[in-house]
């Protein structure tokens, strides 16, 4: 697919070699590519990343996930299980800034692609390693998927309704969090290299990425002896912050737990006295009387349809909103005004929408330049430009199954 004419992005001076597959490593590559880095994805010849086949819906037999997670990347086929493929990888890495991989610890070492070997040719190399448990520790050799990291990191236990087993979110949260932390680590390492010329290893473990998001869960247990439990749609002692019904059977989320905001909610409800009633006057009191307060608010919201209810709440400065589905996002004027959804050409679908690049930078914005590439689409181009291989050599490598 031809690239759209867009600004180069703030990371346009970086070249990334992405190895590994599925989500945790590739999402890190996507984030770097979104901000302008040249991302060269190495894939197994004839097979490629299984993400090419993943996704709940596959019209025309094509994944709707692949165009997103592989956007802005170049696909180069390279059989890393062969000696020649490993040599090609080393030669490409020698001319690159960052390597992203999410193999089980020890895999790169078996292939002769350990960090010491790679940085001998490229002292400034940054090796980003995304795994379930990290590069060391008793669990490091285990196979680690995102769901296991979510469980170990603590978020699974507290997700869902209290009368049901732990639930999961509808996305690959653990993988995505590990990728985000890997990206932050990579950029921090680039910053450090500018002053020292030296690269380093970025070790991003899925369970630790999840653990990092767990707020005060650890000191609550260690200091106060409090174990967080599943609480459904609410947070303990944070009220009002819940989903409330409407007259037209919609669901509206209202978050008015701060004292001043609750005062505004009480006023718009026509019950200003609630803000000074002892049971609801403070954050702590509202938390203790959460069920009673939620019942009062729900009794009011049931008298109004969703749209007039939201107009009242927004006019009063009370945070509130619908619980969106994809359909709502496409129809929402705020999404449109901020270009939160971008549409790109696709060979089978004609056009495919996807989330845009976030966050937005005022001077050097990122961009989605093209959708996920065909398998090996850039093999000849990259190996010619970076390694100087001619047509005969490329044909020989293809015949031997190296590319």
Secondary structure, DSSP 4 states (H G I P E B T S, - for coil): -PPP-----TTTT-EEEE---SSHHHHHHHHHHHTT-EEEEEE-TTT--GGGT-SS--GGG--TTHHHHTTTEEEEE--TTSHHHHHHHHHHHTT-SEEEE-SPTTHHHHTT--HHHHHHH-TT-EEEEEESS-SSSTTTTS---HHHHHHHHTTTTTSS-TTS-----SS-HHHHHHHHHHHHHHHHHHHHHHHH----EEEEEHHHHHHTT-TTHHHHHHHH-PPP---TTSBTTB-SEEEEE-TTS-EEEEE--SHHHHHHHHHHTT-GGGGTSTTTSSHHHHHHTHHHHHHHHHHHHTTS-HHHHHHHHHHTT-EEEE---HHHHHH-HHHHHTT-EEEEEETTTEEEEEE--SSPPSSS-----S-PPPTTTTHHHHHHHHH---HHHHHHHHHTT--
